Amino acid sequence: MNFPRGFDFNAMIKQAQKLQEEMAKQMKNTVVDASVGGGVVNVKMRGDFELLELKISPDLVKDGDVEMIQDLVTAAINEARRKVEEKLKSQIGGLLPPGLGF
């Protein structure tokens, strides 16, 4: 493969690795909160999609509707994941050269 004169493939690889490391660090430092059901289920999720915290209101448990609790927990986790993806898209877009963003 012929590259233009002055093109340093190794430098490009190093830059890509640095960018990947920076993105991984940002992901670990990013935390989002999601709440559903009027705040009866709350979730905290890190940018690498690790679930950090799950809170369920005691009032919700008193009702004993296990199926509703399961649905709300699922919805909260999905909302947190959506927020993480949205945040990461904006962060990655800011790191990419013009024209390569999302």
N, CA, C and O of each residue as an XYZ file, in Angstrom:
408
protein
N       0.845     -1.168      0.000
C       0.000      0.000      0.000
C       0.894      1.235      0.000
O       1.822      1.337      0.802
N       0.617      2.149     -0.879
C       1.416      3.364     -0.974
C       0.740      4.507     -0.225
O      -0.423      4.831     -0.467
N       1.485      5.100      0.679
C       0.988      6.250      1.425
C       1.646      7.503      0.876
O       2.761      7.437      0.358
N       0.974      8.645      0.981
C       1.579      9.897      0.511
C       2.876     10.183      1.261
O       3.066      9.739      2.393
N       3.748     10.917      0.621
C       5.019     11.300      1.277
C       4.730     12.066      2.555
O       3.818     12.890      2.619
N       5.515     11.778      3.548
C       5.369     12.460      4.826
C       4.311     11.831      5.725
O       4.156     12.246      6.873
N       3.586     10.844      5.227
C       2.559     10.174      6.023
C       3.234      9.189      6.962
O       3.976      8.310      6.524
N       2.974      9.339      8.254
C       3.587      8.482      9.265
C       2.517      7.557      9.848
O       1.762      7.947     10.739
N       2.466      6.339      9.337
C       1.470      5.367      9.758
C       1.601      5.052     11.249
O       0.592      4.939     11.946
N       2.825      4.912     11.741
C       3.048      4.614     13.163
C       2.528      5.731     14.056
O       1.957      5.472     15.115
N       2.726      6.966     13.629
C       2.228      8.101     14.407
C       0.697      8.082     14.440
O       0.088      8.404     15.461
N       0.079      7.703     13.315
C      -1.372      7.630     13.263
C      -1.888      6.547     14.209
O      -2.894      6.749     14.889
N      -1.211      5.404     14.259
C      -1.599      4.315     15.163
C      -1.463      4.763     16.615
O      -2.348      4.506     17.430
N      -0.363      5.430     16.939
C      -0.159      5.926     18.303
C      -1.241      6.930     18.689
O      -1.739      6.917     19.814
N      -1.595      7.791     17.755
C      -2.629      8.785     18.020
C      -3.979      8.089     18.249
O      -4.739      8.487     19.132
N      -4.275      7.059     17.460
C      -5.517      6.312     17.623
C      -5.548      5.603     18.977
O      -6.592      5.567     19.628
N      -4.423      5.043     19.409
C      -4.350      4.375     20.708
C      -4.559      5.378     21.839
O      -5.239      5.087     22.823
N      -3.971      6.548     21.689
C      -4.121      7.594     22.701
C      -5.587      8.023     22.786
O      -6.121      8.217     23.878
N      -6.223      8.167     21.642
C      -7.624      8.542     21.594
C      -8.489      7.470     22.251
O      -9.426      7.784     22.986
N      -8.172      6.208     21.985
C      -8.913      5.100     22.582
C      -8.757      5.108     24.105
O      -9.734      4.899     24.824
N      -7.561      5.341     24.597
C      -7.312      5.391     26.038
C      -8.073      6.548     26.671
O      -8.658      6.404     27.744
N      -8.061      7.691     26.000
C      -8.763      8.868     26.504
C     -10.273      8.609     26.564
O     -10.938      8.989     27.528
N     -10.796      7.967     25.535
C     -12.225      7.656     25.509
C     -12.592      6.681     26.621
O     -13.628      6.840     27.267
N     -11.752      5.671     26.851
C     -12.010      4.698     27.918
C     -12.010      5.390     29.282
O     -12.828      5.070     30.145
N     -11.097      6.335     29.471
C     -11.034      7.081     30.732
C     -12.298      7.919     30.903
O     -12.873      7.969     31.991
N     -12.727      8.578     29.828
C     -13.946      9.381     29.893
C     -15.154      8.515     30.217
O     -16.032      8.919     30.979
N     -15.192      7.328     29.636
C     -16.322      6.434     29.889
C     -16.390      6.054     31.366
O     -17.472      6.034     31.953
N     -15.255      5.758     31.960
C     -15.239      5.382     33.383
C     -15.617      6.557     34.276
O     -16.183      6.361     35.352
N     -15.309      7.776     33.838
C     -15.594      8.967     34.633
C     -16.992      9.527     34.400
O     -17.431     10.418     35.128
N     -17.690      9.015     33.399
C     -19.037      9.480     33.090
C     -20.044      8.680     33.897
O     -20.008      7.449     33.900
N     -20.932      9.369     34.572
C     -21.994      8.722     35.338
C     -23.308      9.412     34.988
O     -23.392     10.640     34.973
N     -24.334      8.607     34.708
C     -25.658      9.158     34.425
C     -26.651      8.620     35.445
O     -26.471      7.543     36.013
N     -27.696      9.397     35.659
C     -28.798      9.004     36.525
C     -30.046      8.857     35.673
O     -30.267      9.636     34.745
N     -30.855      7.867     35.983
C     -32.137      7.690     35.306
C     -33.184      7.357     36.360
O     -32.922      6.635     37.322
N     -34.364      7.898     36.152
C     -35.453      7.704     37.092
C     -36.726      7.402     36.312
O     -36.980      8.017     35.277
N     -37.526      6.460     36.803
C     -38.797      6.130     36.156
C     -39.889      6.006     37.211
O     -39.621      5.919     38.409
N     -41.119      6.001     36.731
C     -42.250      5.826     37.641
C     -42.399      6.951     38.633
O     -42.813      6.737     39.772
N     -42.061      8.153     38.201
C     -42.164      9.286     39.115
C     -41.137      9.257     40.227
O     -41.339      9.837     41.293
N     -40.023      8.571     39.966
C     -38.936      8.537     40.938
C     -38.958      7.331     41.863
O     -38.184      7.280     42.819
N     -39.836      6.350     41.600
C     -39.883      5.179     42.485
C     -38.743      4.204     42.219
O     -38.406      3.386     43.075
N     -38.142      4.293     41.017
C     -36.959      3.490     40.697
C     -35.907      4.424     40.118
O     -36.161      5.143     39.152
N     -34.722      4.402     40.722
C     -33.606      5.242     40.282
C     -32.386      4.376     40.024
O     -32.109      3.423     40.751
N     -31.656      4.737     38.959
C     -30.480      3.978     38.556
C     -29.328      4.933     38.302
O     -29.519      6.019     37.756
N     -28.122      4.521     38.703
C     -26.887      5.217     38.338
C     -26.064      4.250     37.517
O     -25.868      3.097     37.902
N     -25.575      4.735     36.363
C     -24.789      3.885     35.485
C     -23.553      4.639     35.027
O     -23.610      5.832     34.727
N     -22.435      3.925     34.977
C     -21.176      4.498     34.505
C     -21.135      4.418     32.985
O     -21.875      3.650     32.372
N     -20.272      5.210     32.393
C     -20.147      5.286     30.947
C     -19.702      4.002     30.280
O     -19.858      3.854     29.067
N     -19.154      3.073     31.039
C     -18.806      1.766     30.470
C     -19.930      0.758     30.712
O     -19.734     -0.454     30.623
N     -21.122      1.300     31.023
C     -22.358      0.548     31.218
C     -22.375     -0.298     32.485
O     -23.188     -1.215     32.605
N     -21.493     -0.002     33.425
C     -21.548     -0.701     34.706
C     -22.624     -0.045     35.564
O     -22.623      1.170     35.757
N     -23.534     -0.859     36.072
C     -24.593     -0.378     36.937
C     -23.995     -0.117     38.317
O     -23.471     -1.030     38.955
N     -24.074      1.127     38.772
C     -23.461      1.505     40.042
C     -24.444      1.463     41.203
O     -24.082      1.146     42.336
N     -25.695      1.790     40.895
C     -26.659      1.914     41.981
C     -28.069      1.675     41.460
O     -28.410      2.086     40.351
N     -28.878      1.013     42.265
C     -30.287      0.792     41.967
C     -31.057      1.063     43.249
O     -30.819      0.424     44.274
N     -31.987      2.017     43.185
C     -32.809      2.335     44.356
C     -34.274      2.135     43.991
O     -34.749      2.603     42.956
N     -34.978      1.421     44.877
C     -36.407      1.182     44.702
C     -37.117      1.734     45.935
O     -36.759      1.416     47.070
N     -38.118      2.558     45.694
C     -38.874      3.148     46.793
C     -39.556      2.059     47.611
O     -40.155      1.143     47.047
N     -39.469      2.151     48.935
C     -40.160      1.176     49.794
C     -41.668      1.133     49.528
O     -42.300      0.087     49.683
N     -42.236      2.262     49.131
C     -43.670      2.297     48.833
C     -44.017      1.366     47.675
O     -45.084      0.751     47.666
N     -43.130      1.266     46.714
C     -43.368      0.398     45.566
C     -43.362     -1.068     45.990
O     -44.145     -1.870     45.481
N     -42.489     -1.408     46.910
C     -42.374     -2.790     47.370
C     -43.599     -3.173     48.212
O     -44.036     -4.324     48.186
N     -44.149     -2.211     48.954
C     -45.323     -2.482     49.793
C     -46.500     -2.979     48.968
O     -47.291     -3.799     49.433
N     -46.612     -2.478     47.743
C     -47.723     -2.883     46.885
C     -47.620     -4.355     46.497
O     -48.635     -4.997     46.227
N     -46.403     -4.891     46.469
C     -46.209     -6.304     46.194
C     -46.413     -6.720     44.749
O     -46.498     -7.914     44.460
N     -46.494     -5.763     43.839
C     -46.671     -6.086     42.420
C     -45.296     -6.322     41.798
O     -44.680     -5.405     41.255
N     -44.833     -7.552     41.885
C     -43.492     -7.917     41.429
C     -43.316     -7.616     39.947
O     -42.264     -7.127     39.535
N     -44.319     -7.899     39.155
C     -44.221     -7.668     37.714
C     -44.009     -6.188     37.401
O     -43.221     -5.841     36.521
N     -44.716     -5.317     38.125
C     -44.549     -3.869     37.911
C     -43.136     -3.435     38.330
O     -42.508     -2.622     37.652
N     -42.648     -3.972     39.432
C     -41.297     -3.632     39.889
C     -40.276     -4.061     38.837
O     -39.362     -3.301     38.515
N     -40.424     -5.252     38.311
C     -39.509     -5.736     37.278
C     -39.548     -4.832     36.048
O     -38.505     -4.491     35.489
N     -40.748     -4.447     35.629
C     -40.884     -3.569     34.463
C     -40.230     -2.212     34.701
O     -39.567     -1.677     33.813
N     -40.414     -1.654     35.896
C     -39.829     -0.346     36.211
C     -38.303     -0.424     36.286
O     -37.614      0.479     35.810
N     -37.775     -1.489     36.878
C     -36.316     -1.658     36.952
C     -35.743     -1.775     35.551
O     -34.734     -1.144     35.235
N     -36.381     -2.582     34.708
C     -35.937     -2.730     33.325
C     -35.966     -1.389     32.597
O     -35.022     -1.044     31.887
N     -37.038     -0.644     32.773
C     -37.163      0.667     32.114
C     -36.080      1.631     32.598
O     -35.518      2.381     31.799
N     -35.787      1.618     33.888
C     -34.766      2.519     34.436
C     -33.384      2.180     33.893
O     -32.614      3.074     33.542
N     -33.073      0.898     33.823
C     -31.772      0.488     33.300
C     -31.657      0.845     31.825
O     -30.615      1.328     31.383
N     -32.716      0.612     31.064
C     -32.699      0.970     29.642
C     -32.565      2.473     29.438
O     -31.878      2.917     28.518
N     -33.212      3.251     30.284
C     -33.108      4.713     30.184
C     -31.685      5.163     30.510
O     -31.150      6.052     29.849
N     -31.074      4.559     31.517
C     -29.691      4.908     31.862
C     -28.758      4.559     30.704
O     -27.860      5.333     30.374
N     -28.964      3.416     30.099
C     -28.137      3.006     28.954
C     -28.287      3.997     27.802
O     -27.300      4.375     27.170
N     -29.522      4.415     27.531
C     -29.765      5.389     26.468
C     -29.031      6.699     26.757
O     -28.444      7.302     25.859
N     -29.071      7.132     28.023
C     -28.390      8.371     28.405
C     -26.875      8.244     28.252
O     -26.214      9.179     27.800
N     -26.327      7.091     28.629
C     -24.885      6.858     28.468
C     -24.518      6.937     26.992
O     -23.563      7.620     26.621
N     -25.280      6.236     26.147
C     -24.988      6.233     24.715
C     -25.059      7.644     24.132
O     -24.222      8.026     23.314
N     -26.053      8.410     24.554
C     -26.207      9.785     24.083
C     -25.016     10.646     24.497
O     -24.479     11.417     23.702
N     -24.622     10.497     25.744
C     -23.495     11.284     26.264
C     -22.194     10.915     25.555
O     -21.406     11.788     25.192
N     -21.977      9.622     25.363
C     -20.757      9.168     24.703
C     -20.710      9.625     23.248
O     -19.649      9.988     22.738
N     -21.856      9.606     22.589
C     -21.906     10.079     21.208
C     -21.447     11.527     21.123
O     -20.684     11.893     20.229
N     -21.916     12.347     22.055
C     -21.518     13.754     22.024
C     -20.041     13.920     22.380
O     -19.367     14.786     21.823
N     -19.530     13.097     23.306
C     -18.114     13.184     23.663
C     -17.230     12.710     22.523
O     -16.225     13.346     22.206
N     -17.599     11.597     21.908
C     -16.805     11.067     20.800
C     -16.837     12.024     19.628
O     -15.820     12.256     18.974
N     -18.004     12.578     19.364
C     -18.127     13.542     18.277
C     -17.212     14.738     18.470
O     -16.698     15.293     17.499
N     -17.007     15.138     19.725
C     -16.119     16.257     20.018
C     -14.646     15.912     19.861
O     -13.814     16.804     19.699
N     -14.320     14.629     19.908
C     -12.925     14.200     19.789
C     -12.513     13.954     18.340
O     -11.328     13.994     18.008
N     -13.496     13.702     17.485
C     -13.196     13.365     16.098
C     -12.921     14.615     15.258
O     -13.438     15.693     15.549
N     -12.108     14.460     14.224
C     -11.867     15.595     13.328
C     -13.169     16.024     12.643
O     -14.089     15.216     12.509
N     -13.254     17.279     12.210
C     -14.453     17.767     11.534
C     -14.832     16.850     10.369
O     -13.974     16.379      9.623
N     -16.132     16.613     10.234
C     -16.618     15.777      9.156
C     -16.742     14.308      9.517
O     -17.361     13.542      8.779
N     -16.157     13.899     10.653
C     -16.236     12.496     11.057
C     -17.141     12.293     12.268
O     -17.247     11.177     12.776
N     -17.786     13.339     12.730
C     -18.668     13.231     13.892
C     -19.958     12.519     13.549
O     -20.197     12.149     12.399
N     -20.791     12.332     14.572
C     -22.058     11.622     14.404
C     -23.138     12.569     13.964
O     -24.281     12.155     13.769
